[in-house]
Every structure is written in structure tokens, then in C-alpha cells.
Amino acid sequence: MDYREFESFGISHWLALARTAVAAVVMVRFMRSPVVPQGRKDRARIVLAVLLLVAVSADPVLTWFRYVGEGREVAAALVLETALPLYLCDVVSILLALALLTRRQRLAEIGYLWGIAGTVQGLLTPTLYFDWDTPEYYAFFIQHGGVPVAALTLVLGMRLVPEKGAFVRAVYWSWGYMAVVFSLNALMNRIFGGLELQANYGFLNAKPDVETLFDHMGPWPYYLITLQAIAFTLYALLLLPFRRRRADGSGV
């Protein structure tokens, strides 16, 4: 793919950001409202979980149908290379969907930290090629907008707040993700080398082809160190309000 229809901070981008902000406010207020029946709240969280799972699942399907006209081998290679649910935004979407369905605090905790610290960067600087007149646009922003909406819904709306030790757990989760996905990238590139495959899930093996915040973090592999420093700093800042509330005994 050597072209890009989507324009960062164009009208379609701003509309997606505005919808995400409005949805987050509405969902948090809805889930905290004392007058809304619990049954309606349960239906709302289930719908949000389903939207996240559908958006993640849509990526390989849409990639296949967009490129199968160029040949099945080409389409298969692009699905393997770019559309498997191995990006951090995909993984956190699945974790948040499970947290919405199960109300598991640990899933909500890591989903909140990864979703706000990580996926919001993808929301602001999308690695998206197609604009509002394509299904890829809607799948992308339902997922990437749905992640911060779900994270805030769980933590602020449903009060599944991070607990003591959340920072250390998030660091271990992050290192685990990096180790697993870096290894999978290398394995796929070796096994499917005949397809000229260059898997780069998590952008751990190279920077994205489009302009993102990675461009200001140094060359590979040093930007991975910069990325971790930024991520861990954001984790600490995102956890700070909850540490203060635990210290003074107040609620969320």
C-alpha cells in the first residue's frame, strides 16, 4: 500500500474524535446514574463489548475482500502481515471486551492503562489509509474510539478502579506483550518469507509507514526504549489519582 486517502486531523478525523469524546462522557454518566435500571446498564456494557470484538474481527475480513482481486496470495499475505489481532490496540480491545462482559477488575485495570496510554496515541495519529466512505474507516474508529470509551466506562462508570500494585503489573504485561509479539513477527517473517512477508505487529520491528509519534522517538531499536519510558510515565500519571484516593480513603 503506497497511497493514503485518510488525512490526519481532517474533517473525518475530527468528527471521529468528537464522537469518541461524547460517547465516553455519555457512557460514564449513564453507568453512574442512580436512576438508570441495572438491566439497561448491563445491556449497554454488553453492546460496547460486542462492538469492540466485531471491530477487531472485521480487520482481516475487510483486508481480504479489498485485496483478493489482486490474487489470493496477495490478499493472504496482507492479512498475515497487517490484519491479525496482534497490535496492542487489538489485544487491549479484546481485554476490555472481556472486562465489560465479566466485570473482572484485573482486566479493567490493564485495559485502562493500555487503552488510555497506548490506543489514544493511535486515535490521534492513526495508521489508517482509508477515509469515511470505506468500511475500514468505521471499523478503525469503532475500535480505537471504543477502547478509551470502554476503559473510562469500566474505571469511572463501573468503578473497577486500579488496585495497589497496578503499575508493576502493567510493566510486566507490557514486557510480556513485547516479547511475545516480537517473536511472532520474526517467526512469521521466517516461515512465510516466500510471500515477501514483513510482519510488524506492535511496530516493534520497524516504524509505521505513515507519520506517527514514533517518528519523534529515535531510530529502531532505540525508539522502543523511548516508547517504554513514555508508556511507563503515562501509567504512573494515570494511576496517580487512584493512589491519592486510596491514601485519603475517598471513592472514585
Secondary structure by P-SEA (a helix, b strand, c coil): ccccccccccaaaaaaaaaaaaaaaaaaaaaacccccaaaaaaaaaaaaaaaaaaaaaaaaaaaaacccccaaaaaaaaacccccccaaaaaaaaaaaaaacccaaaaaaaaaaaaacaaaaaaccccccccccaaaaaaaaaaaaaaaaaaaaacccccccccaaaaaaaaaaaaaaaaaaaaaaaaaaaacccccccccccccccccccccccccccaaaaaaaaaaaaaaaaaaaaaaaaaaaaacccc
